[in-house]
């Protein structure tokens, strides 16, 4: 686990664990992140957002009226929100020994700005590593939901949701590739079915990984 070997915060207490939920639009991340955080007694947060600065950046990124934002500017805004999130919320909680569950984290940038927008993956990865000072999630939960199911769940579309089917196919393919390349950090969970059913699958997968 990234940074997990270091003992920080209260003497005798190890660093908290960072668990990120990833997936395409309307995959159920927000619901399942909240449920897992409740089970673990963890701090619940989200990206982009999680801080006053991050929420203002989120509003800009999701605004469909912002039609001329370049792909590189988008990646930089994501990194800026993430840097503030880690400095203000995530790292202090982890250092105090508290688990953190976040609705999206750095791997979303790889999927969305890398695979989705077509930016260089190594550059996007380096940008997130710099923004977070090398802090990556200990466990990444990928909620696996087809593009068709996601589309059926969407209501009014934000800027990312309105990006088009090819973009979202690339994002989903990116998440699948990232999970396949790093099975020690990722768990893939079927995100279809009732929320209680998905929650049970998430808990089985995550509890097994955390106790390993």
C-alpha positions in Angstrom: 0.0 0.0 0.0 1.3 3.5 -0.9 2.8 5.2 2.1 1.1 2.6 4.4 4.3 1.4 6.0 4.9 4.8 7.7 3.5 5.3 11.2 2.1 8.7 11.6 -0.2 10.6 14.0 -1.0 9.0 17.3 1.8 6.8 18.7 1.2 3.1 18.1 -1.4 3.9 15.4 -0.7 3.3 11.8 -1.6 5.6 8.9 -5.2 5.4 7.8 -6.2 3.7 4.6 -7.2 5.6 1.5 -10.0 3.8 -0.5 -11.1 5.3 -3.8 -14.3 4.5 -5.8 -13.9 4.8 -9.5 -16.1 4.1 -12.5 -18.0 5.7 -15.3 -20.9 8.2 -15.0 -23.9 7.0 -13.0 -22.1 3.9 -11.9 -23.2 4.3 -8.3 -20.0 5.5 -6.8 -21.4 8.2 -4.6 -24.0 5.8 -3.0 -21.5 3.0 -2.4 -18.7 5.3 -1.2 -21.1 6.7 1.4 -22.2 3.2 2.5 -18.6 1.9 2.8 -17.5 5.0 4.7 -20.3 4.4 7.2 -19.4 0.8 7.6 -15.7 1.7 8.2 -16.3 4.8 10.3 -14.2 6.6 7.6 -14.1 10.1 6.4 -16.2 10.5 3.2 -15.0 12.9 0.6 -15.1 13.4 -3.2 -13.2 14.7 -6.2 -13.2 17.1 -7.8 -14.2 18.9 -4.6 -13.8 18.0 -0.9 -12.7 21.5 -0.1 -14.0 25.0 -0.7 -11.4 25.6 -3.4 -12.1 22.2 -4.9 -15.9 22.7 -5.0 -15.4 25.9 -6.9 -13.2 24.1 -9.4 -15.8 21.3 -9.6 -18.5 23.8 -10.6 -16.3 25.1 -13.4 -15.4 21.7 -14.7 -19.0 20.4 -14.7 -20.5 23.5 -16.2 -21.7 22.8 -19.8 -21.4 26.5 -20.6 -17.6 26.1 -20.3 -17.4 24.7 -23.9 -13.9 25.9 -24.9 -11.8 24.4 -22.0 -8.7 22.7 -23.5 -7.9 19.2 -22.5 -4.6 20.2 -20.8 -6.4 23.0 -18.9 -9.0 20.4 -17.7 -6.2 18.1 -16.5 -4.5 21.0 -14.7 -7.7 22.0 -13.0 -8.3 18.5 -11.8 -4.7 18.4 -10.4 -5.2 21.7 -8.7 -8.4 20.5 -7.0 -6.6 17.3 -6.0 -3.6 19.0 -4.6 -5.8 21.1 -2.3 -7.9 18.1 -1.4 -4.9 16.0 -0.3 -3.2 18.9 1.6 -6.4 20.0 3.4 -8.4 16.9 3.9 -6.9 13.5 2.9 -3.4 13.6 4.2 -4.3 15.1 7.6 -7.0 12.5 8.1 -4.7 9.6 7.1 -1.9 10.9 9.3 -4.3 10.9 12.3 -5.0 7.2 11.7 -8.4 7.7 10.1 -9.5 5.8 7.0 -10.7 7.9 4.1 -13.2 6.9 1.4 -13.2 9.2 -1.7 -15.7 9.3 -4.6 -13.0 9.5 -7.3 -9.3 10.1 -7.0 -6.2 10.2 -9.1 -7.1 7.2 -11.3 -10.1 9.2 -12.7 -7.6 11.6 -14.3 -5.9 8.7 -16.0 -9.2 7.4 -17.3 -10.9 10.7 -18.2 -8.0 12.9 -19.3 -5.7 10.1 -20.4 -7.9 7.5 -22.1 -10.9 9.8 -22.6 -9.3 13.0 -23.8 -6.3 11.3 -25.3 -3.6 13.0 -23.2 -0.3 11.2 -22.6 -0.9 8.8 -19.7 2.6 9.1 -18.3 2.3 12.9 -18.2 -1.2 12.7 -16.5 0.2 10.2 -14.0 3.2 12.4 -13.2 0.9 15.4 -12.8 -1.3 13.6 -10.2 1.8 12.3 -8.5 3.2 15.8 -8.2 -0.1 17.2 -7.0 -0.5 14.6 -4.3 3.2 14.3 -3.3 3.0 10.6 -4.4 -0.1 9.7 -2.5 -2.1 7.0 -4.3 -5.1 5.1 -3.1 -4.4 1.9 -1.1 -7.5 0.2 -2.6 -9.4 1.3 -5.7 -13.0 0.0 -6.1 -14.0 -0.1 -9.7 -17.8 -0.3 -10.1 -18.3 -2.1 -13.3 -21.4 -0.8 -15.1 -22.0 -0.9 -18.9 -22.3 2.3 -20.9 -25.9 1.4 -21.6 -26.8 1.0 -18.0 -25.0 4.2 -17.1 -26.9 6.1 -19.8 -30.2 4.8 -18.6 -29.5 6.2 -15.1 -28.5 9.7 -16.2 -30.8 12.7 -15.8 -29.7 16.3 -16.7 -26.2 16.0 -18.2 -23.2 17.9 -16.9 -20.2 18.8 -19.0 -18.5 15.3 -18.7 -21.7 13.4 -19.0 -22.5 15.2 -22.2 -19.1 14.4 -23.8 -20.5 11.7 -26.1 -20.6 7.9 -26.3 -17.1 7.5 -27.8 -15.6 9.5 -25.0 -17.4 7.3 -22.4 -16.4 4.1 -24.1 -12.8 5.2 -24.0 -13.1 6.1 -20.3 -14.6 2.7 -19.4 -11.9 0.9 -21.4 -9.4 3.0 -19.6 -10.7 2.0 -16.2 -10.7 -1.7 -17.2 -7.1 -1.4 -18.4 -5.9 0.3 -15.2 -7.6 -2.4 -13.1 -6.1 -5.2 -15.1 -2.6 -3.7 -14.9 -2.6 -3.3 -11.1 -4.7 -6.1 -9.6 -2.9 -5.7 -6.2 -4.5 -2.3 -5.7 -7.8 -2.6 -7.6 -11.0 -4.6 -7.0 -13.6 -4.8 -9.7 -17.2 -5.1 -8.5 -20.4 -5.6 -10.5 -22.3 -2.3 -10.1 -25.6 -3.6 -11.5 -28.6 -4.5 -9.3 -30.1 -3.0 -6.2 -27.9 -0.7 -4.0 -28.0 -3.3 -1.2 -26.8 -6.0 -3.5 -23.9 -3.9 -4.8 -23.1 -2.9 -1.2 -22.7 -6.5 -0.2 -20.4 -7.2 -3.1 -18.3 -4.1 -2.3 -18.0 -5.1 1.3 -17.0 -8.6 0.5 -14.3 -7.4 -1.9 -12.9 -4.5 0.2 -13.0 -6.3 3.6 -11.1 -9.2 2.1 -8.5 -6.8 0.7 -8.1 -4.8 3.9 -7.6 -7.8 6.0 -5.0 -9.4 3.6 
